[in-house]
């Protein structure tokens, strides 16, 4: 059984095979156990279950407060939304050393129903990215929508609206059935309910060098990568305006991209600068997924493993082409004469062929993806190593920090996930061959919590 999940397990167990356990964020096991048993509901936060949720929420506020002064929008008993956190965090500004222990907890809004636009303007939101593949969705026999793009009154005309349709959680059943292989997995855009076309203003796409007209031919890896590049470019192009990303409910596709954005910017050292890999992992699992109502129990029972996909996907965004720092450097670089300088060489990125955290070449071959298109010549596909052992070591350390940080998060997630939720095996091969995941599990003893899991 070969696939991305096999490689993911290899990364998770690399420390186990070497005898060095992966450090875990305190409470991550409890979080995943609670997450895998029940869906979070703001109105149910009482009793024993409530005390666990209170600890989770308190830990999130503590981690936010490490780097930011923040305000809280109160959602007690789910008055705003039943599956949103009881305390919705609004980051005011990056805190100074003196302020880090005194983050504010003021009421911004007690009631915000009917004040959507007012709230968006208060949060300085200018760009709204809608991930729905349909304009309207039928729920309980009624047409409902959370999409600003179909507002007949044009009340959102002052915002920059983007329609970037992305498959819902049901599609990730196919991801699991393909042995967790996202490469080559293409969504069927010809289904009757799919009626939302991709629509992005030209001024937001001109610098990305992506042929957006081909979006229906992209596999899941390409589509996720290109959408993330778009979101990162919006964030980097406008320092004064906010970005809203949403789907219909806000608990599947939305946390997927919010997590990837949060982790990508953290890996560049631009946000949550004081958080360690285990801490940023806890924060995004708890706040972006659990406290915003992701139904992990339901998704696991149906095999719709979008939650696992998110953190396993980190291996596809480790390269510098996803770095916000790279975008900023390119903006400030002056024009150069022909020929290479030392600085030019240091800007070159070797082609990814695995990492020091993988078990070996057998696993790293399927773990890592090549960011450059086949046959193209970009700086990502050039491998230049400066002469001298000391220079080479320093060069690899200026360029590998992002990769190292994201790989540490991914490894910590996979280790915790395998020991709590459990790694689920795909159907046995008709030939009876033992897959890479099974070989790995047997080798390092990673077993799930039930007989139906690995």
URKA-V763965 format. One record per backbone hydrogen bond with DSSP energy under -1.0 kcal/mol. CO is the residue of the C=O (numbers start at 0). NH is the residue of the N-H. If there is no record, write none. Layout:
BEGIN
co & nh
CO & NH
CO & NH
END
This chain:
BEGIN
co & nh
0 & 435
0 & 436
2 & 6
3 & 7
4 & 8
5 & 9
6 & 10
7 & 11
8 & 12
12 & 16
14 & 19
24 & 27
26 & 30
27 & 31
28 & 32
29 & 33
30 & 34
31 & 35
33 & 37
40 & 43
41 & 44
43 & 45
45 & 49
46 & 50
47 & 51
48 & 52
49 & 53
50 & 54
51 & 55
52 & 56
53 & 57
54 & 58
55 & 59
56 & 60
57 & 61
58 & 62
59 & 63
60 & 64
63 & 66
63 & 67
66 & 94
68 & 91
68 & 92
70 & 89
72 & 87
74 & 77
75 & 78
80 & 83
81 & 41
85 & 74
87 & 72
89 & 70
92 & 68
95 & 99
98 & 101
105 & 71
111 & 114
114 & 118
115 & 119
116 & 120
117 & 121
118 & 122
119 & 124
120 & 123
123 & 241
125 & 159
126 & 243
127 & 161
128 & 245
129 & 163
130 & 165
132 & 194
132 & 195
136 & 143
138 & 141
141 & 138
143 & 136
147 & 150
150 & 153
153 & 156
155 & 158
159 & 127
161 & 129
162 & 198
167 & 170
168 & 171
169 & 172
170 & 173
171 & 175
172 & 176
173 & 177
174 & 179
175 & 178
181 & 184
184 & 219
186 & 188
190 & 193
198 & 162
200 & 203
201 & 204
201 & 205
204 & 207
209 & 211
210 & 213
211 & 214
213 & 216
218 & 222
219 & 223
220 & 224
221 & 225
222 & 226
223 & 227
224 & 228
225 & 229
226 & 230
227 & 231
228 & 232
229 & 233
230 & 234
231 & 235
232 & 236
233 & 237
241 & 125
241 & 126
243 & 128
245 & 130
251 & 255
252 & 256
253 & 257
254 & 258
255 & 259
256 & 260
257 & 261
258 & 262
259 & 263
260 & 264
261 & 265
262 & 266
263 & 267
264 & 269
265 & 268
271 & 274
275 & 279
276 & 280
277 & 281
278 & 282
279 & 283
280 & 284
281 & 285
282 & 286
284 & 289
285 & 290
288 & 293
289 & 292
293 & 295
294 & 298
295 & 299
296 & 300
297 & 301
298 & 303
302 & 304
303 & 305
304 & 308
305 & 309
306 & 310
307 & 311
308 & 312
311 & 314
312 & 315
313 & 316
318 & 321
319 & 322
322 & 326
323 & 327
324 & 328
325 & 329
326 & 330
327 & 331
328 & 332
340 & 344
341 & 345
342 & 346
344 & 347
354 & 357
359 & 363
360 & 364
362 & 365
362 & 366
363 & 367
372 & 375
377 & 380
378 & 348
387 & 391
388 & 392
389 & 393
390 & 394
391 & 395
392 & 396
393 & 397
394 & 398
395 & 399
399 & 403
400 & 404
401 & 405
402 & 406
403 & 407
404 & 408
405 & 409
406 & 410
407 & 411
408 & 412
409 & 413
410 & 414
411 & 415
412 & 416
413 & 417
414 & 418
416 & 421
422 & 453
428 & 431
434 & 438
435 & 439
436 & 440
437 & 441
438 & 442
439 & 443
440 & 444
449 & 452
END
